[in-house]
Amino acid sequence: MSDSSAPSSNAIVIGAGVSGLLAAHVLADVADVTLIERDTLPNGPHPRRGIPQARHAHMLWSGGVKALEELLPGIVDDLTGQGARLVPIMTGLVSKAPSGQWFRRFNGSHHHNLVCSRDLLDSAIRERVLPHPRIALRKDTAVDELTGTADRVDGVRIRHHATEAVLKADLVVDATGRGSHAPVWLQTLGLLPVAERVVDAGVTYATRIYRTPDGAADFPLVNVQASPAQAPGRGGIILPIEKGRWLVTLAGTRGGEPTTSDEDFVAFARGLDHPIIGDLIAKAEPLGEVTTSRSTANRRRYYEKARHWPEGFAAIGDSVAGYNPVYGHGLTVATQTAVALRATIHRHPITTPGTARRIQRAAAGPVHTAWSLAVGQDIFYPGASDTPPTAFERALAKFIDRAVDTGSRNPRALRALLDVMSMERPPTRLFAPDMLLTMAVGRKLPHLADPPLSPAEQAFIDR
C-alpha cells in the first residue's frame, strides 16, 4: 500500500470491461483512479451496448479462476451462489479435439473452469470494484485523444455529450478492447507505429439461448471443436449458465459460416463432425433469436517491443491482443494481466521513470501464452494470414497434435495439456521430460469412437 502521508498519485483507466475494472481495482492500491466508460453501465447482470461479443460463449479457465479469486477474494463463491458453475475438467466436459479425438473424462485433474453468462461475470466484478472509495466512474464519456508528448503521456481529452475537458494523470491505461484507438493516439503524439500481426480464420459465431431440458441440469459442457485440416472448420459448444439455461454457440470459418436462421440452427449443429450438440438442443426450448458476430480475428500489437515508449501510458487486455473467442482465453488473460499489473506497481511506483514500459512488458506474458495457443491453430485455415505458416509453425503444430492425441488417451499427459490450456503453465510445459516420455512410450488407451457419455447421459440423448 502507498504511504497515506505522501501526495496521492492519479491514474486514468479507459474502459470498464473486465480488463479495465480489474486494472482500476489494483491501481486503487496506489493511486486515485478515474475510470472512463463510454457506455451507461447496467445495474445487475444485463447486456450493454459496448460489449456485443458478450452474447456468445465465455468462460474462465482455471488459470483465470485463480487470478480472479486472488484479486477479489470470495468472488467465485459469489458467482456460484448466483448460478455460475465451477466445472471440473475433464470429468465435467465432453470434448472433441480439433485433430479429431474425443478426450476421455479422466479423473484426478485439479483444473476447474468457471462458466456463466458474461453479463453475470461483469456484474459481479462491477459490484466489487466500483464502490471502492478511490475509484471514480465517469460514464457516458468518450476519450478523444491522449495529451502530452511522445516522451510522456500526461492525461486524456474527454467528451461528455457536448462538453469537452482534459483530465491529467500520472498513468493512463487503455483497456478499451478490440476497438482501441491507441495506435492512432500514439502516432498523433509522434510515436512510430508498433508491429502488428493479424491471423484471421474468418470465423463467424452464432449463439442462441435455450432452457435447459428437464433431466439435464447436471449435463456436462459439450464442445465439438473445428479442425483446420478440414476447412471450412465448424464447431460448437453448449455452456450451462445461470437461471437454468444453455448458451449454445456455433462457429464456422469462411465458406462454412453458421446459420443466422432460427429454423436452421439445430440442423447446422447436427452437421458438425458429430451431431451431439444438435441432438441435445433439439430437445430444448429456445429462449430467443440467433445472434451473430464476425469480430473474431486474432490481432496482436507488439507494444512491449517498441523502441521508444512514453512514460505514463500502458495498454492492456484486448487493446494489446484479441483472440479467436473459440479458445476462451480472453478473460483469463485479463485476470492474469491484472495480477501482473499489481505486482509491477507495487515494486515500481507509477510516477517512477520506466514503470509504464515495465507494465507493458508484464502484460505481454499472459498475452504470449494465449496468442500461441490461438494462432497455432488458426494460422492453418485458408486465407488466415498474408504469409503461410513457417516451417517452425508447421513442426510445432504436429507436435501439439501428438500432445493432444496422447492427452486424449493418457491421464498424466492430459493433466500436462490442461496445465497449458488453462494458462496455469506456459506452453513449454509440453516439452517437460515427463510429458515427452509419456508421449514417446507411455501407456495409451484406445481412441474413443463416440463421445464419452455416462449411461444416464446417453439415455437422455436417446429418449
Buried (B, 14 or more C-beta within 10 A) or exposed (E): EBEEEEEEBBBBBBBBBBBBBBBBBBBBBBBBBBBBBBBEBBEEBEBBEBBEBBBBBBBBBBBBBBBBBEBBEEBBEBBBEBBBBBBBBBBBBBBBBBBBBBBBBBEEBEBBBBBBBBBBBBBBBBBBBBEBEBBEBBEEBBBEBBBBBBEBBBBBBBBBEEEEEEBEBBBBBBBBBBEBBBBEBBEEBEBEEBEEBEBBBBBBBBBBBBBBBEEBEEBBBBBBBBBBEEBBBBBBBBBBBBBBBBBBBBBBBBEBBBBEEEEBBBEBBBBBBBBBBBBBBBBBEBEEEBBBBEBBBBBBBBBBEBEEBBBBBBBBBBBBBBBBBBBBBBBBBBBBBBBBBBEBBEEBBBBEEEBBBBBBBBBBBBBBBBBBBBBBBBBBBEEBBEEEBEEEBEEBBEBBBBBBBBBBBBBBBBBBBBBBBBBBBBBEBBEEEEBBEBBEEBEBEEEBEEBBBEEEBEEBBEE
